[in-house]
Amino acid sequence: MQDNASEIVLQQGLIEGNVRIFDYLFQHYYSGLVVFAIKIVHEKEVAEDIVQEFFYRLWSDRNKLVITKSIKSYFFTSVKNKCFDYMRHQKVRKKTEDLISKEILHESITEREFIIETELKERIEQAIERLPEKCRKIFILNRMEGYKPDKIAEKENISIRTVEGHIGKALRLLREDLKPFVPAYIITLLLS
């Protein structure tokens, strides 16, 4: 342990820019500070970077240096704080990366769903367009415009049985037409 007089000499020499005192302090404390930093950040390279940055700042800001306790205490407290700053920064970075990843994943899923939904809509519309004219008209009245079979029969001046026959035929033709693109149970849900 250094006595009070040598502490003052070391501090004063450092503040005044004495390179030999700086070299002495670097040689004396560097490896211990690295080991100490590794215990906090758990990565040798990061610990070395933190300690080197500490010594760089110590030298470049030496004229602003205020050490109220021992040099050793000041060094270890400073490195500990820099390690905690690093850990906080890493947590914020990780959270940000996680949020960005989730957002990108969500956007790509939403985009894919939109494309699939749009393609499916187009395929259904095309399949409806391919229905025979009378069959298509009755199917649209029933499924798209919400008319009941008896109202369609009245409007088209045909029997309810004929209306139901056209609706059944339309459903059968649409299922066949859409089968390569969509599972049968989904077609049933879409068209019922």
C-alpha positions in Angstrom: 0.0 0.0 0.0 1.3 3.4 -0.9 1.6 6.1 1.7 -0.2 9.4 1.5 2.9 11.4 0.3 3.5 9.0 -2.7 -0.2 9.1 -3.6 0.0 12.9 -3.8 3.2 12.7 -5.9 1.6 10.2 -8.3 -1.6 12.2 -8.6 0.3 15.5 -9.1 2.7 13.9 -11.6 -0.3 12.5 -13.6 -2.1 15.8 -13.7 1.0 17.6 -14.8 1.5 15.1 -17.7 4.5 13.1 -16.4 4.8 10.2 -18.8 6.9 8.1 -16.5 4.3 8.3 -13.8 1.6 7.5 -16.3 3.6 4.5 -17.5 4.2 3.3 -14.0 0.5 3.5 -13.1 -0.4 1.7 -16.4 2.1 -1.1 -15.8 1.1 -1.4 -12.1 -2.7 -1.5 -12.5 -3.5 -2.6 -16.1 -3.6 -6.4 -15.7 -5.5 -6.2 -12.4 -8.1 -3.9 -13.9 -8.5 -6.2 -16.9 -9.1 -9.2 -14.6 -11.5 -7.1 -12.5 -13.4 -6.0 -15.7 -13.6 -9.6 -17.0 -15.5 -10.6 -13.8 -18.2 -8.0 -14.7 -18.4 -8.2 -18.6 -17.3 -11.8 -19.0 -15.4 -11.1 -22.2 -11.6 -10.7 -22.2 -11.5 -8.5 -25.3 -14.3 -6.2 -24.1 -12.6 -5.9 -20.7 -9.3 -5.0 -22.3 -11.0 -2.4 -24.4 -12.7 -0.9 -21.4 -9.4 -0.7 -19.4 -7.5 0.7 -22.4 -10.2 3.3 -22.9 -10.0 4.2 -19.2 -6.3 4.8 -19.4 -6.7 6.8 -22.7 -9.3 9.1 -21.0 -7.2 9.3 -17.9 -4.3 10.7 -19.9 -6.3 12.9 -22.3 -8.4 14.4 -19.4 -5.6 14.5 -16.8 -5.9 18.2 -16.3 -9.5 17.8 -15.1 -8.6 14.9 -12.8 -10.0 15.0 -9.3 -9.1 12.0 -7.1 -10.6 12.2 -3.6 -9.6 8.7 -2.4 -6.6 6.5 -3.3 -5.6 6.1 -7.0 -6.3 2.4 -6.7 -9.9 3.1 -5.5 -10.4 5.7 -8.2 -9.1 3.3 -10.9 -11.2 0.4 -9.9 -14.4 2.5 -9.3 -13.9 4.1 -12.7 -13.4 0.8 -14.5 -16.4 -0.7 -12.7 -18.6 2.2 -13.8 -17.4 1.9 -17.4 -18.2 -1.9 -17.3 -21.7 -1.1 -16.0 -22.2 1.5 -18.8 -21.1 -1.1 -21.3 -23.6 -3.7 -19.9 -26.4 -1.1 -19.9 -25.6 -0.2 -23.5 -25.6 -3.9 -24.4 -29.0 -4.5 -22.8 -30.5 -1.5 -24.7 -28.9 -2.7 -27.9 -30.2 -6.2 -27.4 -33.7 -4.9 -26.7 -33.6 -2.7 -29.8 -32.4 -5.6 -31.9 -35.1 -7.8 -30.6 -37.8 -5.1 -31.3 -36.5 -4.6 -34.8 -36.4 -8.4 -35.4 -39.9 -8.8 -34.2 -41.1 -5.8 -36.3 -39.4 -7.1 -39.4 -40.8 -10.6 -38.8 -44.3 -9.2 -38.2 -44.0 -7.0 -41.3 -42.9 -9.9 -43.5 -45.6 -12.2 -42.2 -48.2 -9.5 -42.6 -46.9 -8.8 -46.2 -47.0 -12.5 -47.0 -50.5 -12.8 -45.6 -51.6 -9.8 -47.6 -50.1 -11.3 -50.8 -51.7 -14.7 -50.2 -55.1 -13.1 -49.3 -54.9 -10.9 -52.5 -54.0 -13.8 -54.7 -56.8 -15.9 -53.2 -59.3 -13.1 -53.7 -58.2 -12.8 -57.3 -58.5 -16.6 -57.9 -62.0 -16.7 -56.3 -63.1 -13.7 -58.5 -61.7 -15.4 -61.6 -63.4 -18.7 -60.7 -66.7 -16.9 -60.2 -66.3 -15.2 -63.6 -65.9 -18.6 -65.2 -69.2 -19.8 -63.9 -72.1 -20.1 -66.5 -73.9 -16.7 -66.7 -77.2 -17.6 -65.0 -75.4 -19.7 -62.4 -72.9 -16.8 -61.7 -75.8 -14.3 -61.4 -77.7 -16.4 -58.8 -74.6 -17.2 -56.9 -73.6 -13.5 -56.6 -77.2 -12.6 -55.6 -77.1 -15.2 -52.9 -73.5 -15.2 -51.5 -72.4 -11.7 -52.2 -75.5 -9.6 -52.0 -77.2 -11.7 -49.3 -80.5 -12.5 -51.1 -82.4 -15.6 -49.8 -83.3 -18.3 -52.4 -87.1 -17.4 -52.3 -86.3 -13.7 -53.0 -84.0 -14.7 -55.9 -86.7 -17.0 -57.3 -89.2 -14.1 -57.2 -86.7 -11.6 -58.7 -85.6 -14.0 -61.5 -89.1 -15.4 -62.0 -87.9 -19.0 -61.5 -88.6 -21.7 -58.9 -86.8 -21.9 -55.5 -85.6 -25.4 -56.5 -83.9 -24.0 -59.7 -82.2 -21.3 -57.6 -80.9 -23.9 -55.1 -79.8 -26.0 -58.1 -77.8 -23.1 -59.5 -76.2 -22.3 -56.1 -75.2 -26.0 -55.7 -73.8 -26.1 -59.2 -71.8 -22.9 -58.6 -70.4 -24.2 -55.3 -69.4 -27.5 -57.0 -67.7 -25.8 -59.9 -65.9 -23.3 -57.6 -64.6 -26.1 -55.4 -63.2 -27.9 -58.4 -61.7 -24.7 -59.9 -60.1 -23.6 -56.6 -58.9 -27.1 -55.4 -55.3 -26.7 -56.8 -54.9 -23.5 -54.8 -56.8 -24.0 -51.5 -57.6 -26.9 -49.3 -61.2 -28.1 -49.6 -62.2 -27.2 -46.1 -61.1 -23.6 -46.6 -63.0 -23.4 -49.9 -66.1 -24.6 -48.0 -65.5 -21.9 -45.3 -64.9 -19.2 -48.0 -68.0 -20.0 -50.0 -70.5 -21.0 -47.4 
